[in-house]
Amino acid sequence: MIAGGMVTLFVRDAKVAVRFYVETLGMKLVAERDGAATLDAGDGFLVELQNGALAKTRSEDGTPSPRGEAPVPLVTFYPKVPLAEAIAIYENRGVVFDEDGRFADADGNALCLRAR
């Protein structure tokens, strides 16, 4: 059985991206090295932020990327509090959600909040 996992997200600057994931989403910094950081998202799930090529998820006007581009992974998180409460907390911290509970970090990585 699987007891956890890790997703790697590519960002412009891992040191800058850590602030969003720690201060806004409440994750814990586990390790930091040159060009990368590992965060504990809870329940054995780790998020690695790594300097590198960014995936284009949305165009300048916010619409989905044109067809033909590689699909962009969606990382889903399950909050420890009721979904509506978690969304309200994150919105208060400046996170903007779409109607499906999706949002993005400053580097355009597609993230989602869902009830378990």
VOGU-3710 file (C-alpha; in Angstrom, 3 decimals, decimal comma):
1> miaggmvtlf> 0,000/0,000/0,000  1,054/3,567/-0,547  1,632/5,649/2,564  2,327/8,992/0,926  3,986/10,474/-2,080  5,612/13,501/-3,606  4,926/15,794/-6,521  7,593/17,995/-8,087  6,492/21,434/-9,248  8,763/23,605/-11,349
11> vrdakvavrf> 9,020/27,238/-10,327  11,005/30,338/-11,295  12,640/30,664/-7,887  12,219/27,988/-5,214  13,131/30,383/-2,381  10,352/32,768/-3,440  7,811/29,975/-4,056  8,394/28,533/-0,571  6,773/31,639/0,940  3,438/30,947/-0,808
21> yvetlgmklv> 3,362/27,283/0,150  4,421/27,890/3,767  2,809/31,247/4,609  -0,349/30,992/2,499  -1,095/27,262/2,325  0,411/26,373/5,710  2,841/23,658/4,610  6,049/22,976/6,512  9,516/23,358/5,043  11,347/20,025/5,357
31> aerdgaatld> 14,539/20,639/3,381  16,078/23,356/1,264  19,012/23,125/-1,101  20,335/25,139/-4,010  17,451/25,564/-6,464  14,971/23,331/-4,653  12,901/22,919/-1,501  10,821/20,091/-0,063  7,612/20,815/1,828  5,398/18,605/3,969
41> agdgflvelq> 1,792/18,959/2,822  0,569/16,530/5,511  -0,288/12,852/5,795  2,900/11,684/4,083  2,507/13,877/1,006  5,502/15,996/0,017  5,749/18,842/-2,473  9,122/19,517/-4,039  9,640/22,956/-5,553  12,419/22,970/-8,100
51> ngalaktrse> 13,862/25,722/-10,263  13,193/24,816/-13,873  11,031/25,062/-16,968  7,515/26,229/-16,183  4,411/24,623/-17,625  2,046/27,045/-19,329  -1,374/26,485/-17,827  -3,227/29,634/-18,839  -2,911/32,354/-21,424  -2,489/36,021/-20,491
61> dgtpsprgea> -6,266/36,530/-20,266  -6,698/33,545/-17,910  -8,247/31,160/-20,418  -6,934/27,583/-20,661  -3,899/27,044/-22,873  -4,561/26,263/-26,541  -4,962/22,632/-27,612  -1,828/20,902/-28,702  0,205/21,829/-25,641  1,176/19,112/-23,215
71> pvplvtfypk> -1,388/18,576/-20,460  -0,527/20,238/-17,176  -0,749/18,190/-13,980  -3,303/19,233/-11,384  -2,230/18,814/-7,761  -5,182/18,264/-5,421  -5,005/18,925/-1,692  -7,497/17,756/0,951  -7,952/20,264/3,792  -8,082/19,213/7,446
81> vplaeaiaiy> -11,047/21,543/8,042  -14,358/21,648/6,131  -13,865/22,684/2,496  -15,837/25,947/2,722  -13,828/26,971/5,787  -10,513/26,197/4,057  -11,523/28,166/0,964  -12,534/31,145/3,118  -9,183/31,049/4,960  -7,183/30,886/1,734
91> enrgvvfded> -9,273/33,588/0,040  -8,560/35,799/3,046  -4,859/35,159/2,322  -5,284/36,271/-1,293  -5,859/32,955/-3,098  -8,328/33,243/-5,990  -10,377/30,096/-6,726  -12,389/29,235/-9,816  -15,820/27,572/-9,608  -14,197/24,109/-9,434
101> grfadadgna> -11,993/24,915/-6,435  -8,905/25,341/-8,604  -6,228/27,972/-8,128  -2,611/28,512/-9,107  0,631/29,478/-7,493  2,608/32,464/-8,780  4,377/30,223/-11,307  1,146/28,940/-12,855  1,172/25,452/-11,314  -2,407/24,181/-11,271
111> lclrar> -3,600/23,422/-7,736  -6,976/22,340/-6,400  -8,716/22,077/-3,048  -11,292/19,288/-2,636  -13,188/17,626/0,195  -12,107/14,066/0,843
//
